[in-house]
Amino acid sequence: MADIGAHSGGRRVKNGHESLATSPGVTLAESLRQKLEGAIAAGHLEPGSRLDEQEIAQRFGVSRTPVREAFRLMAANNLVELRGRQGATVRSIKAQALIEMFQVMAELEGLCARLAARRVSQAWGAEIGEIHQRLVAAGETGDIDVFYDINQEFHEAIYEASRNSFLADQTRKLRNQVAAYRRRVTRMPNRIADTVREHEAIMQAILAHDPERAHSAMRDHVNLLGDNLLDFLAAFE
């Protein structure tokens, strides 16, 4: 299994366990869910990956009870499939269902961009500009992992800029379900250059307070259309 801590904020301590940050009122199961879902959202746990109950319990220094509860919470979010005594596996999605999910994802993110264009402040412009410059730099190095993580940061900033917490939460839930596949899209030929160009168009539309253009640019960026769809299907299996 992937090193979850390395990709979702965990830290090694002397006893070999990864730290599990908890907040008042947050259960161990919820903390585990957040960490595991973070690894899935970042694309570091691939579809079909097995999540071993005992291994995770040992890794985080907890009993197996909160691990089982975390699995149940993740199953409720359609992120994993429960396998009884075998634990759980990261959910795999068939091609047709995935295309439909990308279509919905495109509309949700498009709405985030539309609302952001109506509501962003001047300070946000500096924030998104800094993220975009880091994305450009990562694209020039060709480091897919770093590029993908900054790409997620760019999208997250737009979710927040929508100032609609319900919309942002629903968008994140669907994003987490398709995260590993979005990572595959990033690896397609020329996709890094296309992403940088498309992000520039999205950013400029939002900063120009043009909701229609922002919605259209984001929707087309996220959706799988034309040759991109054909290329994705060819590489899907």
Protein Blocks (a to p, Z undefined) as FASTA:
>chain_A
ZZfklmnopacdfkopacddddehiafklmmmmmmmmmmmnopacghiacdfklmmmmno
pafklmmmmmmmmmmnopaccehjnopadddddfklmmmmmmmmmmmmmmmmmmmmmmpc
fklmmmmmmmmmmmmmmmmnopaklmmmmmmmmmmmmmmmnopaklmmmmmmmmmmmmmm
mmmmmmpghklmmmmmmmmmmmmmmmnopaklmmmmmmmmmpcghjlmmmmmmmmZZ
